[in-house]
């Protein structure tokens, strides 16, 4: 049984209400703004709810927008800081938030990166709670024909982390994510050159917290989540509730390839969002507008 605390009252129309939700093994921090049907935003990587700061207000014009820090990230505290992490457990957290914030009504859900993996599992086990899911670049590399190569890559990252520390491991991880895929899947176009992008001040201000989350993310989220294999047959049954998305600038990169592969397997269109894997941070305005349109379709 979960026991939510009473959310705080916002001081301005654009300030989200905040609350906490007790779940097995953790206490989740969440924030809510706007009015209308619920849209749950599930962040990925080492970020938390703050990753959506630059898009949430635009979405809140149409939806009640809820975002949260996944367990172990930022303000969502684990009972056991050393606990192993599982996709199913994170998906159950998302389900409990849906029960709290949209009881009896299915919600729209957006997940990006590892958050999109959480969202895919949420859809497969609780489809009655999800009206529409947009999954942006879920790095479910186990669906790919060359999955063994990616297991070896992840093993190298883990060993680098163990023997050399965080930053060398992050460098190896980032290089592997950007590596162009093989031609076997038909989506292995070379990645586009990176554009010079000046991040908004809010994104720069989050850097310290993101850095603090990196050891947990790389050590316990990455191995479990990128080793997760979604139930493709179940996703085929639920294809009318699912939109798979990729970045316009991330063709051929590792997180893009599983989204493209799943879209082909499901006979669905892959919707291309502005920017690359972190497009919601680098292109917040166009990203939010396309997400609004996609959720309406």
N, C-alpha and C positions, 0 to 999 in steps of 0.2 A: 504494500500500500504506500502511495506517495503522499507527502504532506507539503503542499506549497506554502510559502510565506505570502503575506499580503504585499502586492506590488507597491512601490512608492509612487507618489503622485507627481506628474511632470510639472515643471515650473513654466514651460513655454510650450506652444503647440508643436514645436519640432523636437522637443526633448522626449525621448522614449520613457515609458514606465519600465521599471526593472523589478525583477523578482527572482526567487530561487525555488528550485524544485528538488526535493529529496528523492533520489532513485537508488536502487541497490548498488552499493559500493561507491556512491559519489553524491555530490550536491551540485546541481546544474545552475548556472547563472544565465538568465535570459532577459531580453528586452523586447518591448512591444510598442508600436506606434501606428497611427492611422486608424481607419475605420472601413468596414466592409468584410467580405469573406477572408478567411485566414490564408495567409501565404507564409509558410515556414521556410526560412533560409538556413541551409546547413553549410557552414564554412568548411574549407579544406586546409591542408597544410598545417603550418604552425600558427595560423591566425585564429581568431575567434569571431564573435559577433561584430567586433569593430571593423572587420574586413568589408562589411556591407554598409558602412557609414555613408559612403558617397553615392549609394543607389537607393537606400532605404526610404528617404523622404520622397523621392519621385514615385516609388512603388506605393507608398502610403497614401497617395492621392486616390488610389483605387482599392487598396486592400488593407486589412489589419496585418501589418508586417511584424513577424516574430523572428528574431535571430538569437542565437545562443552560442556560448562557448562549449564545445564538446568536452566531455569528461577528461580531466587532466590538462586542459588548455586554459591558460589565463585564470579567470575567476571561478571555473568549475573544478572543485577540489575533489581529489580521490581520497577515499578512506585509507587506502593502502597505496602510497606513492609508487611502490614497486610492482603493482598489479599488472599482469599481462592484459593486453587489449584485444578485443574481438569485435569484428564487424557486427555480429548479431547483437552484442551488448549495446553498441552505439546506436543501432537501429531501434532497439527497445527504448532507449532514452528519447529518441525523436518521437516514437509512438506515444510515450507518456506525456510529452509536451503537447501533442495533438489532442490527446484526451483531456488535458487540462484547459487548453485554449480554444478548442473547437469541439466540445462534447456533442456527440451525435451527428456531426456534420463533417463530410469529407473536406479536406483542405487541399490547396495547391501547395506544391513543394518544389523548391529549387535547391539543388546541391551541386557543388563544384569540387573537382579533384577528389580527395579522399571523402569529402562530404557527399559527393555524388555516389560513391560506393555505398556509403551508409544509406542513402536515399533509395538506391536500387534494391537493397535488401529489405528496407521498409516496405517498398511496393510489393515485393514478392510474398511477404508474410502478413501484411495488413492492407491489402488492396482496397478494402472497404473504407479506409481512412484517407485515401489519396484520390482526389478528383483528377489531378493532372500533375505529372512530375516532369520537370526539365532537368536532365542529368548532363552537366557540362564537363566533358573530358574526364570521366571516371577511369583511372589508370588500372583497369582490371586486366592486366597483361596475361593472365592465365587463359583468356579466351583466344589468344593469338596462336597461329600455327608455330611460331618461333618462341613460344613461352619458355622453353628450356634456356635459351640465350639470356632471357631477362632474369630468370632465377639465378643464373651465374653472375649477372651484373649486380643483383641485389646482395648476393653473398660477398662479392668484392667490396661493396659499400659497407656491409656489416663488419667485415674484417678490417677495413681501413678505419672505421670508427673505433674498433677495439684497440688497434695497435698504434694509430696516429692521432686520434682525437677527432673532435667535432668538425673543425673547418676543412681539413683534408677530405673527410668523408662527405661533407656537403658539396665540395667541389666535384668529387667523383659522381655524386648523385645527380647534380645539375647537368654535368656533361652527358651522362647517360640518358637523361630525360630529353635532351635536345638532339640527340643523335637521330639521324634519319632512319626510318624503318627500312626493312628489306623489301624488294620488289614483289615478294611472294603474295602479299596481301593486296596489291594494287593501289595502295594509298601512300606509297613511299616516295612522294615528290619531295625534293629537297626543301628544307625549311627556308622561309624568307629571311633576308637579312634583318637583324633587329633594328628598329627605328630608335632614334634618339627621343626619349620620352622623359619629360620632367614630371615627377610624381607630385600630386597635391600635398600641401603641408600636413594634412591629417594622416596620409600614408607614411610620411617620413616620421611623424611623431609616434607611430606604432612600432617602429623598428626595434626599440629596446625590449618590448614585451615579446615580440616575435622571436628575437634572439634567445630570450629566456626559455621559450617553448621548444626550441630546436632539438635539444638532446632527447626530450621525451618523444617528439615527433619522429625523429630519425631512428631512435632506438626501439620504439614500441609500436608506433602507428604504421610506419612504412612496411616493416616485415609482414605484419598481419594483414594489412589492407591490400597490399600488392600481391599477396599470396591468395587472395580471395577469388573464388570462381563463381560468378553468378549463375543462377539457374536459367539458362537460355530458354528452355522449353516453357518455363513458367512466365518468363518475360514475353514470349510469343503470345501467350494467352492474354496478357495484359497490355499488349502493344498499343491499344487505343487510349491508354492512360499515360503513355510514356513518350517523351520527346528526347531524343539524343542530340547533343550539341557539341560542336567543336569550335576552335578559334580560327578566325580567318588567317591569322599569321602563324599558326602552329602545325600546318600540314606536314606530315611525316615525322613529327616529334612523337616521343613515346606515349604521352598521355592522350594524344589525338587518335592514335591508331586503334585502340580498343573501341572508342566511340564510333569510329567509322566502320569497324568490323561488325559491331553489334547492329548498327543501322542496316547494313547489308543483310545480315542474318535475319533480321526482322522484316525486311522488305520496306523499310521506312526511310524517309528523307533525313539526312544529317543537317541540322540547322546550324549555320555558321554565324557565330557571334563576333562582334568587333574585338580586335586585339588577338593575343595569344592565350596561353594557359591562365594568365592573370589579367584577362581583359576587363574584369569588373573593377579592377583597381586602376588600370591604365586608361580605360575608355569608359568611365562610369555612366556618362549621359546616354550615349548611343546603346550601351549594354542594357541599361535599365529600360529604355524604350522598346528594344527588341524583345526583352523578356516579357514586358507587359503585353505586347502583341502576340507572342507565342502562347502565353497563358490564356488568352482570350480565344484562341483558335479552337 
